[in-house]
């Protein structure tokens, strides 16, 4: 695995929005780390933005983490949305599985943050 493909999660906050910037590959090995990051949402948070712009690969375990994370957060009144490159391979995974709408997939972090301000 090259340095560019190494899995990473960086967290930041903007107002009451938690941004999880993920890089590398999200697969069976790394998906539990993403699940933990989604579970550890600090109070008060109204939205979690999972930025997958730097993700090079996403498999079904990563999709499962996002779907179950959205469901769990919704029970606490916290929204979740996902950022992907508009024409990238990760976006294609969401389109094929028809999860683009239900996971609130947007094209950029700015779009995700603007969605919060509405």
Secondary structure, DSSP 8 states (H G I E B T S, - for coil): --GGG--EEEEEEETTEEEEEEEEEESTTTHHHHHHHHHT--SS-SEEEEEEEEEEEE-HHHHHHHHHHHHHHHHTT-EEEEE--TTSHHHHHHHHTT-TTTTTEES-HHHHHHHHH-
